[in-house]
Amino acid sequence: MDNVEAAWKAFREFLAQPVDGLEPGPDSDADGFIVQWGRHSWHDQLPSLSFTRQFAVNVRDTWTETDWYQPEYWQVSLDLVFPDAPALADLDQLSVGNTGFDFSPPGPDRDHAIGEAEWELQHYPTLQALWASTPQRSTVTLDRAD
């Protein structure tokens, strides 16, 4: 992936899709998203931007414990890693490193939350510079988030 805007558009489409088999309940944290940025050891301290959707998967039918139940948490993430640049020097010094998780269901509430995330990303000049940069590499992962 070499275009952040195109990646974001694809992620927005992904966020709009309902998913079956998730933990039931109106107040469930079964389907959420977060956008994160910073410099991390797993990206060689280079500037990075991640779009993540997290699911709490209902596994009650396969649960063998008798005392308590816990859904399985899974995350689909797109990690974009950028070359270092002067405009990104203070990325790890911003007052926030992510948008926070939002668990609004797909639809108007999720659309509003996406708009709030976009506002956050446009609020900082360093994040604007990151958004306008070309990633040097990207990875899509599906991992259990226990």
C-alpha angles and dihedrals in degrees: 000000000000102000122067094195092054090047091051092050090052091047091050089053090049090051090054093058116095116226126213125221098040127138108284126234138090093248095042124132087216098125123029145140140214136184115212135185138178144089114297135180091237088061095045090256090292120140111275140182124197132193110198134181116192127202132194102210119209107235098162092124091060099038114119101177116103100199106056143354129226125179119227114256118215131179131203109199138181110202118195118193120196135199114255115267135171092247089060097047096109097043093116092047098061116118090244134035100193146015094248122244118294119197100185112140119250109279134056095339092051090046089054091049090050089052090052090051090050090051090053091050092050093046096076124059090214091056090047088054091048091050090051093049126095114242116235091209141001138195134194115205139179109202138163108249103208 
